[in-house]
Amino acid sequence: MDKWADYLISAVRSNPGMQSIDSVEVHSDFGNIVCETCIMPRALVIEQIKNGRRFATVFRTPIVKWRKGQDVRVVTVGGVDYLRTDSNSVASDNFDNVPEF
């Protein structure tokens, strides 16, 4: 299996009342296996993407396999960076229906 990204996001933690998330649940993508779960702060995800690391969303299927979602990118609106799975210039994070943790 080909590698989908450097890191795969399977869940997000929202910032109540904010237009951004607080942190994400991240897995390393080794191509043939998805593992090494950790919690990564939003700011570190933004920094990693700006430094060339690739992130994508992933979802667990009912038969406990992984399905790739969308690529995650940084979109800057009004001088503020947001994480989005689409390319819309909207001042909020967007994660393609990734569940909360």
mmCIF file of the C-alpha atoms, coordinates in Angstrom:
data_MODEL
# 
_entry.id   MODEL 
# 
loop_
_atom_site.group_PDB 
_atom_site.id 
_atom_site.type_symbol 
_atom_site.label_atom_id 
_atom_site.label_alt_id 
_atom_site.label_comp_id 
_atom_site.label_asym_id 
_atom_site.label_entity_id 
_atom_site.label_seq_id 
_atom_site.pdbx_PDB_ins_code 
_atom_site.Cartn_x 
_atom_site.Cartn_y 
_atom_site.Cartn_z 
_atom_site.occupancy 
_atom_site.B_iso_or_equiv 
_atom_site.pdbx_formal_charge 
_atom_site.auth_seq_id 
_atom_site.auth_comp_id 
_atom_site.auth_asym_id 
_atom_site.auth_atom_id 
_atom_site.pdbx_PDB_model_num 
ATOM 1   C CA . MET A 1 1   ? 0.000   0.000  0.000  1.00 0.00 ? 1   MET A CA 1 
ATOM 2   C CA . ASP A 1 2   ? 1.307   3.467  -0.860 1.00 0.00 ? 2   ASP A CA 1 
ATOM 3   C CA . LYS A 1 3   ? 1.776   6.056  1.842  1.00 0.00 ? 3   LYS A CA 1 
ATOM 4   C CA . TRP A 1 4   ? -1.155  8.522  2.008  1.00 0.00 ? 4   TRP A CA 1 
ATOM 5   C CA . ALA A 1 5   ? 0.682   11.234 3.982  1.00 0.00 ? 5   ALA A CA 1 
ATOM 6   C CA . ASP A 1 6   ? 3.316   11.634 6.677  1.00 0.00 ? 6   ASP A CA 1 
ATOM 7   C CA . TYR A 1 7   ? 0.607   11.880 9.355  1.00 0.00 ? 7   TYR A CA 1 
ATOM 8   C CA . LEU A 1 8   ? -3.050  10.868 9.432  1.00 0.00 ? 8   LEU A CA 1 
ATOM 9   C CA . ILE A 1 9   ? -5.666  12.693 11.513 1.00 0.00 ? 9   ILE A CA 1 
ATOM 10  C CA . SER A 1 10  ? -8.454  10.490 12.886 1.00 0.00 ? 10  SER A CA 1 
ATOM 11  C CA . ALA A 1 11  ? -10.064 12.816 15.474 1.00 0.00 ? 11  ALA A CA 1 
ATOM 12  C CA . VAL A 1 12  ? -10.082 16.479 16.527 1.00 0.00 ? 12  VAL A CA 1 
ATOM 13  C CA . ARG A 1 13  ? -10.660 18.339 19.781 1.00 0.00 ? 13  ARG A CA 1 
ATOM 14  C CA . SER A 1 14  ? -12.638 21.567 19.371 1.00 0.00 ? 14  SER A CA 1 
ATOM 15  C CA . ASN A 1 15  ? -12.014 24.871 21.066 1.00 0.00 ? 15  ASN A CA 1 
ATOM 16  C CA . PRO A 1 16  ? -15.462 25.708 22.532 1.00 0.00 ? 16  PRO A CA 1 
ATOM 17  C CA . GLY A 1 17  ? -16.775 28.961 21.074 1.00 0.00 ? 17  GLY A CA 1 
ATOM 18  C CA . MET A 1 18  ? -13.805 29.327 18.725 1.00 0.00 ? 18  MET A CA 1 
ATOM 19  C CA . GLN A 1 19  ? -13.422 28.831 14.977 1.00 0.00 ? 19  GLN A CA 1 
ATOM 20  C CA . SER A 1 20  ? -10.409 26.607 15.433 1.00 0.00 ? 20  SER A CA 1 
ATOM 21  C CA . ILE A 1 21  ? -9.606  23.231 16.894 1.00 0.00 ? 21  ILE A CA 1 
ATOM 22  C CA . ASP A 1 22  ? -7.342  22.741 19.905 1.00 0.00 ? 22  ASP A CA 1 
ATOM 23  C CA . SER A 1 23  ? -5.534  19.526 18.939 1.00 0.00 ? 23  SER A CA 1 
ATOM 24  C CA . VAL A 1 24  ? -5.750  16.438 16.753 1.00 0.00 ? 24  VAL A CA 1 
ATOM 25  C CA . GLU A 1 25  ? -5.288  12.700 17.173 1.00 0.00 ? 25  GLU A CA 1 
ATOM 26  C CA . VAL A 1 26  ? -2.490  11.782 14.770 1.00 0.00 ? 26  VAL A CA 1 
ATOM 27  C CA . HIS A 1 27  ? -1.139  8.483  13.468 1.00 0.00 ? 27  HIS A CA 1 
ATOM 28  C CA . SER A 1 28  ? 2.093   7.882  11.582 1.00 0.00 ? 28  SER A CA 1 
ATOM 29  C CA . ASP A 1 29  ? 1.591   6.515  8.073  1.00 0.00 ? 29  ASP A CA 1 
ATOM 30  C CA . PHE A 1 30  ? 4.145   3.827  7.238  1.00 0.00 ? 30  PHE A CA 1 
ATOM 31  C CA . GLY A 1 31  ? 2.447   2.857  3.964  1.00 0.00 ? 31  GLY A CA 1 
ATOM 32  C CA . ASN A 1 32  ? 1.474   -0.655 4.954  1.00 0.00 ? 32  ASN A CA 1 
ATOM 33  C CA . ILE A 1 33  ? 0.454   0.170  8.525  1.00 0.00 ? 33  ILE A CA 1 
ATOM 34  C CA . VAL A 1 34  ? -1.142  3.079  10.399 1.00 0.00 ? 34  VAL A CA 1 
ATOM 35  C CA . CYS A 1 35  ? 0.105   3.337  13.979 1.00 0.00 ? 35  CYS A CA 1 
ATOM 36  C CA . GLU A 1 36  ? 1.860   5.400  16.664 1.00 0.00 ? 36  GLU A CA 1 
ATOM 37  C CA . THR A 1 37  ? -1.107  7.427  17.881 1.00 0.00 ? 37  THR A CA 1 
ATOM 38  C CA . CYS A 1 38  ? -0.394  10.719 19.635 1.00 0.00 ? 38  CYS A CA 1 
ATOM 39  C CA . ILE A 1 39  ? -2.146  14.004 20.361 1.00 0.00 ? 39  ILE A CA 1 
ATOM 40  C CA . MET A 1 40  ? -0.666  16.944 18.451 1.00 0.00 ? 40  MET A CA 1 
ATOM 41  C CA . PRO A 1 41  ? -1.477  20.616 19.170 1.00 0.00 ? 41  PRO A CA 1 
ATOM 42  C CA . ARG A 1 42  ? -2.984  22.628 16.318 1.00 0.00 ? 42  ARG A CA 1 
ATOM 43  C CA . ALA A 1 43  ? 0.005   25.012 16.189 1.00 0.00 ? 43  ALA A CA 1 
ATOM 44  C CA . LEU A 1 44  ? 2.407   22.095 15.669 1.00 0.00 ? 44  LEU A CA 1 
ATOM 45  C CA . VAL A 1 45  ? 0.289   20.714 12.804 1.00 0.00 ? 45  VAL A CA 1 
ATOM 46  C CA . ILE A 1 46  ? 0.413   24.135 11.118 1.00 0.00 ? 46  ILE A CA 1 
ATOM 47  C CA . GLU A 1 47  ? 4.182   24.338 11.645 1.00 0.00 ? 47  GLU A CA 1 
ATOM 48  C CA . GLN A 1 48  ? 4.715   20.818 10.297 1.00 0.00 ? 48  GLN A CA 1 
ATOM 49  C CA . ILE A 1 49  ? 2.653   21.511 7.149  1.00 0.00 ? 49  ILE A CA 1 
ATOM 50  C CA . LYS A 1 50  ? 4.579   24.734 6.537  1.00 0.00 ? 50  LYS A CA 1 
ATOM 51  C CA . ASN A 1 51  ? 7.796   22.695 6.838  1.00 0.00 ? 51  ASN A CA 1 
ATOM 52  C CA . GLY A 1 52  ? 6.686   20.267 4.119  1.00 0.00 ? 52  GLY A CA 1 
ATOM 53  C CA . ARG A 1 53  ? 5.058   17.439 6.103  1.00 0.00 ? 53  ARG A CA 1 
ATOM 54  C CA . ARG A 1 54  ? 1.867   16.036 4.587  1.00 0.00 ? 54  ARG A CA 1 
ATOM 55  C CA . PHE A 1 55  ? -1.300  15.456 6.646  1.00 0.00 ? 55  PHE A CA 1 
ATOM 56  C CA . ALA A 1 56  ? -4.560  13.780 5.624  1.00 0.00 ? 56  ALA A CA 1 
ATOM 57  C CA . THR A 1 57  ? -7.714  12.717 7.424  1.00 0.00 ? 57  THR A CA 1 
ATOM 58  C CA . VAL A 1 58  ? -8.517  9.021  7.906  1.00 0.00 ? 58  VAL A CA 1 
ATOM 59  C CA . PHE A 1 59  ? -11.582 7.086  8.976  1.00 0.00 ? 59  PHE A CA 1 
ATOM 60  C CA . ARG A 1 60  ? -11.961 3.585  10.418 1.00 0.00 ? 60  ARG A CA 1 
ATOM 61  C CA . THR A 1 61  ? -14.283 1.343  8.449  1.00 0.00 ? 61  THR A CA 1 
ATOM 62  C CA . PRO A 1 62  ? -16.717 -1.080 10.126 1.00 0.00 ? 62  PRO A CA 1 
ATOM 63  C CA . ILE A 1 63  ? -14.270 -3.932 9.415  1.00 0.00 ? 63  ILE A CA 1 
ATOM 64  C CA . VAL A 1 64  ? -11.483 -2.055 11.263 1.00 0.00 ? 64  VAL A CA 1 
ATOM 65  C CA . LYS A 1 65  ? -9.542  -0.930 8.219  1.00 0.00 ? 65  LYS A CA 1 
ATOM 66  C CA . TRP A 1 66  ? -8.531  2.629  7.410  1.00 0.00 ? 66  TRP A CA 1 
ATOM 67  C CA . ARG A 1 67  ? -10.007 4.749  4.613  1.00 0.00 ? 67  ARG A CA 1 
ATOM 68  C CA . LYS A 1 68  ? -8.243  7.921  3.488  1.00 0.00 ? 68  LYS A CA 1 
ATOM 69  C CA . GLY A 1 69  ? -10.199 11.153 3.702  1.00 0.00 ? 69  GLY A CA 1 
ATOM 70  C CA . GLN A 1 70  ? -8.949  14.510 2.440  1.00 0.00 ? 70  GLN A CA 1 
ATOM 71  C CA . ASP A 1 71  ? -5.547  16.182 2.455  1.00 0.00 ? 71  ASP A CA 1 
ATOM 72  C CA . VAL A 1 72  ? -5.166  18.855 5.157  1.00 0.00 ? 72  VAL A CA 1 
ATOM 73  C CA . ARG A 1 73  ? -3.736  22.231 4.191  1.00 0.00 ? 73  ARG A CA 1 
ATOM 74  C CA . VAL A 1 74  ? -3.032  25.588 5.817  1.00 0.00 ? 74  VAL A CA 1 
ATOM 75  C CA . VAL A 1 75  ? -5.207  28.469 4.590  1.00 0.00 ? 75  VAL A CA 1 
ATOM 76  C CA . THR A 1 76  ? -4.338  31.987 5.764  1.00 0.00 ? 76  THR A CA 1 
ATOM 77  C CA . VAL A 1 77  ? -7.245  34.419 6.186  1.00 0.00 ? 77  VAL A CA 1 
ATOM 78  C CA . GLY A 1 78  ? -6.639  37.921 7.528  1.00 0.00 ? 78  GLY A CA 1 
ATOM 79  C CA . GLY A 1 79  ? -3.144  36.950 8.665  1.00 0.00 ? 79  GLY A CA 1 
ATOM 80  C CA . VAL A 1 80  ? -4.409  33.951 10.696 1.00 0.00 ? 80  VAL A CA 1 
ATOM 81  C CA . ASP A 1 81  ? -3.625  30.350 9.725  1.00 0.00 ? 81  ASP A CA 1 
ATOM 82  C CA . TYR A 1 82  ? -6.425  27.762 9.625  1.00 0.00 ? 82  TYR A CA 1 
ATOM 83  C CA . LEU A 1 83  ? -6.384  24.031 8.934  1.00 0.00 ? 83  LEU A CA 1 
ATOM 84  C CA . ARG A 1 84  ? -8.771  22.945 6.205  1.00 0.00 ? 84  ARG A CA 1 
ATOM 85  C CA . THR A 1 85  ? -9.567  19.901 4.098  1.00 0.00 ? 85  THR A CA 1 
ATOM 86  C CA . ASP A 1 86  ? -10.922 22.159 1.361  1.00 0.00 ? 86  ASP A CA 1 
ATOM 87  C CA . SER A 1 87  ? -9.291  25.183 -0.258 1.00 0.00 ? 87  SER A CA 1 
ATOM 88  C CA . ASN A 1 88  ? -11.973 27.688 0.782  1.00 0.00 ? 88  ASN A CA 1 
ATOM 89  C CA . SER A 1 89  ? -10.644 30.921 2.280  1.00 0.00 ? 89  SER A CA 1 
ATOM 90  C CA . VAL A 1 90  ? -12.931 30.795 5.320  1.00 0.00 ? 90  VAL A CA 1 
ATOM 91  C CA . ALA A 1 91  ? -11.751 31.953 8.761  1.00 0.00 ? 91  ALA A CA 1 
ATOM 92  C CA . SER A 1 92  ? -12.256 28.603 10.509 1.00 0.00 ? 92  SER A CA 1 
ATOM 93  C CA . ASP A 1 93  ? -10.790 25.116 10.665 1.00 0.00 ? 93  ASP A CA 1 
ATOM 94  C CA . ASN A 1 94  ? -12.528 22.428 8.587  1.00 0.00 ? 94  ASN A CA 1 
ATOM 95  C CA . PHE A 1 95  ? -11.895 18.695 8.947  1.00 0.00 ? 95  PHE A CA 1 
ATOM 96  C CA . ASP A 1 96  ? -14.200 16.783 6.591  1.00 0.00 ? 96  ASP A CA 1 
ATOM 97  C CA . ASN A 1 97  ? -16.477 15.230 9.273  1.00 0.00 ? 97  ASN A CA 1 
ATOM 98  C CA . VAL A 1 98  ? -13.619 13.892 11.397 1.00 0.00 ? 98  VAL A CA 1 
ATOM 99  C CA . PRO A 1 99  ? -15.045 12.869 14.797 1.00 0.00 ? 99  PRO A CA 1 
ATOM 100 C CA . GLU A 1 100 ? -14.308 14.642 18.104 1.00 0.00 ? 100 GLU A CA 1 
ATOM 101 C CA . PHE A 1 101 ? -12.316 13.077 20.917 1.00 0.00 ? 101 PHE A CA 1 
# 
